[in-house]
Amino acid sequence: MAKIKLPAALLAVLAAGGSAYQLMDVAVPIVEGNPLHAYLDIGGVPTICGGVTKGVKLGDVETIEGCTRRNREAIDIGLRDVARCVTTSDPMPESMKAGWGLFAYNVGGPKFCGSTAASLLRQGQYVQACDQLKRWRYVAGKDCALKSSKCDGIIHRRSLEETLCAWDL
């Protein structure tokens, strides 16, 4: 995947030298939307707000303020997973932390921490790690790179994550 054109709001945060948290706070609604009513995601998991699944059941309804709180709690978890699973002598650029934070937010900490990408990050092989994102294109056994799978949103998400990951390399 090549770098994609980032939305203006994300570019503004990058240009301002924003933190990984600030980048994710802008990126989550871009990649997930922010629906106030719980729905089943492509994998059949009850989801609300910016892709939040923890404690969600069908029928749940949230306010905009509640979604902001839920999204930010999930962002905190994603970034903690990255910090917990990847320790290197080289500090990771904020844009890269945001890319991996979005990924961990989406797939969950255990999957991120056990991934080849996390192993490569721990070895300081940042370019190779970022390149791993394109491999994570399957949802519920469907290859989202195929139009017939009707889950191409994951492909766009991975492209955005990879672009953030490699932004400062």
Contacts in CASP RR format, 6 or more apart in sequence:
PFRMAT RR
TARGET T0000
AUTHOR 0000-0000-0000
METHOD contacts of the structure
MODEL  1
MAKIKLPAALLAVLAAGGSAYQLMDVAVPIVEGNPLHAYLDIGGVPTICG
GVTKGVKLGDVETIEGCTRRNREAIDIGLRDVARCVTTSDPMPESMKAGW
GLFAYNVGGPKFCGSTAASLLRQGQYVQACDQLKRWRYVAGKDCALKSSK
CDGIIHRRSLEETLCAWDL
1 133 0 8 1.000
1 134 0 8 1.000
1 158 0 8 1.000
1 159 0 8 1.000
1 162 0 8 1.000
1 163 0 8 1.000
3 162 0 8 1.000
3 163 0 8 1.000
3 166 0 8 1.000
3 167 0 8 1.000
4 159 0 8 1.000
4 160 0 8 1.000
4 163 0 8 1.000
6 14 0 8 1.000
6 160 0 8 1.000
6 163 0 8 1.000
6 164 0 8 1.000
7 30 0 8 1.000
9 26 0 8 1.000
9 30 0 8 1.000
10 23 0 8 1.000
10 26 0 8 1.000
10 27 0 8 1.000
10 30 0 8 1.000
10 164 0 8 1.000
13 22 0 8 1.000
13 23 0 8 1.000
13 26 0 8 1.000
14 23 0 8 1.000
14 95 0 8 1.000
14 167 0 8 1.000
17 94 0 8 1.000
18 94 0 8 1.000
19 94 0 8 1.000
20 79 0 8 1.000
20 94 0 8 1.000
20 95 0 8 1.000
20 97 0 8 1.000
20 98 0 8 1.000
20 99 0 8 1.000
20 101 0 8 1.000
21 75 0 8 1.000
21 76 0 8 1.000
21 79 0 8 1.000
21 98 0 8 1.000
23 94 0 8 1.000
23 95 0 8 1.000
23 98 0 8 1.000
23 99 0 8 1.000
23 164 0 8 1.000
24 75 0 8 1.000
24 79 0 8 1.000
24 98 0 8 1.000
24 99 0 8 1.000
24 101 0 8 1.000
24 102 0 8 1.000
24 105 0 8 1.000
25 71 0 8 1.000
25 72 0 8 1.000
25 75 0 8 1.000
27 98 0 8 1.000
27 99 0 8 1.000
27 102 0 8 1.000
27 160 0 8 1.000
27 164 0 8 1.000
28 34 0 8 1.000
28 50 0 8 1.000
28 51 0 8 1.000
28 71 0 8 1.000
28 74 0 8 1.000
28 75 0 8 1.000
28 102 0 8 1.000
28 105 0 8 1.000
29 50 0 8 1.000
29 71 0 8 1.000
30 160 0 8 1.000
31 102 0 8 1.000
31 156 0 8 1.000
31 157 0 8 1.000
31 160 0 8 1.000
32 49 0 8 1.000
32 50 0 8 1.000
32 51 0 8 1.000
33 50 0 8 1.000
33 51 0 8 1.000
34 49 0 8 1.000
34 50 0 8 1.000
34 64 0 8 1.000
34 67 0 8 1.000
34 71 0 8 1.000
35 48 0 8 1.000
35 49 0 8 1.000
35 50 0 8 1.000
36 48 0 8 1.000
36 49 0 8 1.000
36 61 0 8 1.000
36 62 0 8 1.000
36 63 0 8 1.000
36 64 0 8 1.000
36 67 0 8 1.000
37 48 0 8 1.000
37 59 0 8 1.000
37 60 0 8 1.000
37 61 0 8 1.000
37 62 0 8 1.000
38 46 0 8 1.000
38 47 0 8 1.000
38 48 0 8 1.000
38 56 0 8 1.000
38 57 0 8 1.000
38 58 0 8 1.000
38 59 0 8 1.000
38 60 0 8 1.000
38 61 0 8 1.000
39 46 0 8 1.000
39 47 0 8 1.000
39 48 0 8 1.000
39 58 0 8 1.000
40 46 0 8 1.000
40 47 0 8 1.000
40 58 0 8 1.000
41 47 0 8 1.000
41 51 0 8 1.000
41 53 0 8 1.000
42 139 0 8 1.000
42 140 0 8 1.000
42 142 0 8 1.000
42 150 0 8 1.000
42 151 0 8 1.000
42 154 0 8 1.000
43 139 0 8 1.000
43 140 0 8 1.000
44 140 0 8 1.000
45 53 0 8 1.000
46 53 0 8 1.000
46 55 0 8 1.000
46 56 0 8 1.000
46 57 0 8 1.000
46 58 0 8 1.000
46 60 0 8 1.000
47 53 0 8 1.000
47 56 0 8 1.000
48 56 0 8 1.000
48 60 0 8 1.000
48 62 0 8 1.000
48 67 0 8 1.000
48 70 0 8 1.000
49 62 0 8 1.000
49 66 0 8 1.000
49 67 0 8 1.000
49 70 0 8 1.000
49 71 0 8 1.000
50 67 0 8 1.000
50 70 0 8 1.000
50 71 0 8 1.000
50 74 0 8 1.000
51 71 0 8 1.000
51 74 0 8 1.000
52 67 0 8 1.000
52 70 0 8 1.000
52 71 0 8 1.000
52 73 0 8 1.000
52 74 0 8 1.000
54 74 0 8 1.000
62 70 0 8 1.000
74 105 0 8 1.000
75 101 0 8 1.000
75 105 0 8 1.000
77 104 0 8 1.000
77 105 0 8 1.000
77 109 0 8 1.000
78 101 0 8 1.000
78 104 0 8 1.000
78 105 0 8 1.000
78 108 0 8 1.000
78 109 0 8 1.000
78 112 0 8 1.000
79 97 0 8 1.000
79 101 0 8 1.000
79 104 0 8 1.000
81 101 0 8 1.000
81 104 0 8 1.000
81 108 0 8 1.000
81 109 0 8 1.000
81 112 0 8 1.000
81 113 0 8 1.000
82 92 0 8 1.000
82 97 0 8 1.000
82 100 0 8 1.000
82 101 0 8 1.000
82 104 0 8 1.000
82 112 0 8 1.000
84 113 0 8 1.000
85 104 0 8 1.000
85 109 0 8 1.000
85 112 0 8 1.000
85 113 0 8 1.000
85 114 0 8 1.000
85 118 0 8 1.000
85 122 0 8 1.000
86 92 0 8 1.000
86 100 0 8 1.000
86 118 0 8 1.000
86 121 0 8 1.000
86 122 0 8 1.000
87 122 0 8 1.000
88 121 0 8 1.000
88 122 0 8 1.000
88 123 0 8 1.000
88 124 0 8 1.000
90 124 0 8 1.000
92 100 0 8 1.000
92 121 0 8 1.000
92 126 0 8 1.000
93 167 0 8 1.000
93 168 0 8 1.000
93 169 0 8 1.000
94 168 0 8 1.000
95 164 0 8 1.000
95 165 0 8 1.000
95 167 0 8 1.000
95 168 0 8 1.000
96 126 0 8 1.000
96 130 0 8 1.000
96 164 0 8 1.000
96 165 0 8 1.000
96 166 0 8 1.000
96 167 0 8 1.000
96 168 0 8 1.000
96 169 0 8 1.000
98 164 0 8 1.000
99 160 0 8 1.000
99 161 0 8 1.000
99 162 0 8 1.000
99 164 0 8 1.000
99 165 0 8 1.000
100 112 0 8 1.000
100 117 0 8 1.000
100 121 0 8 1.000
100 161 0 8 1.000
100 165 0 8 1.000
101 112 0 8 1.000
102 157 0 8 1.000
102 160 0 8 1.000
102 161 0 8 1.000
102 164 0 8 1.000
103 112 0 8 1.000
103 117 0 8 1.000
103 133 0 8 1.000
103 136 0 8 1.000
103 158 0 8 1.000
103 161 0 8 1.000
104 112 0 8 1.000
106 157 0 8 1.000
107 136 0 8 1.000
112 118 0 8 1.000
115 132 0 8 1.000
116 132 0 8 1.000
117 129 0 8 1.000
117 130 0 8 1.000
117 132 0 8 1.000
117 133 0 8 1.000
118 129 0 8 1.000
120 126 0 8 1.000
120 128 0 8 1.000
120 129 0 8 1.000
120 132 0 8 1.000
121 129 0 8 1.000
126 165 0 8 1.000
126 166 0 8 1.000
126 169 0 8 1.000
127 166 0 8 1.000
127 169 0 8 1.000
129 165 0 8 1.000
130 162 0 8 1.000
130 165 0 8 1.000
130 166 0 8 1.000
130 169 0 8 1.000
131 162 0 8 1.000
133 158 0 8 1.000
133 161 0 8 1.000
133 162 0 8 1.000
133 165 0 8 1.000
134 158 0 8 1.000
134 162 0 8 1.000
136 154 0 8 1.000
136 158 0 8 1.000
137 143 0 8 1.000
137 144 0 8 1.000
137 145 0 8 1.000
137 154 0 8 1.000
137 155 0 8 1.000
137 158 0 8 1.000
138 144 0 8 1.000
139 149 0 8 1.000
139 151 0 8 1.000
139 154 0 8 1.000
142 149 0 8 1.000
142 151 0 8 1.000
143 149 0 8 1.000
144 151 0 8 1.000
144 152 0 8 1.000
144 153 0 8 1.000
144 154 0 8 1.000
144 155 0 8 1.000
145 152 0 8 1.000
145 155 0 8 1.000
END
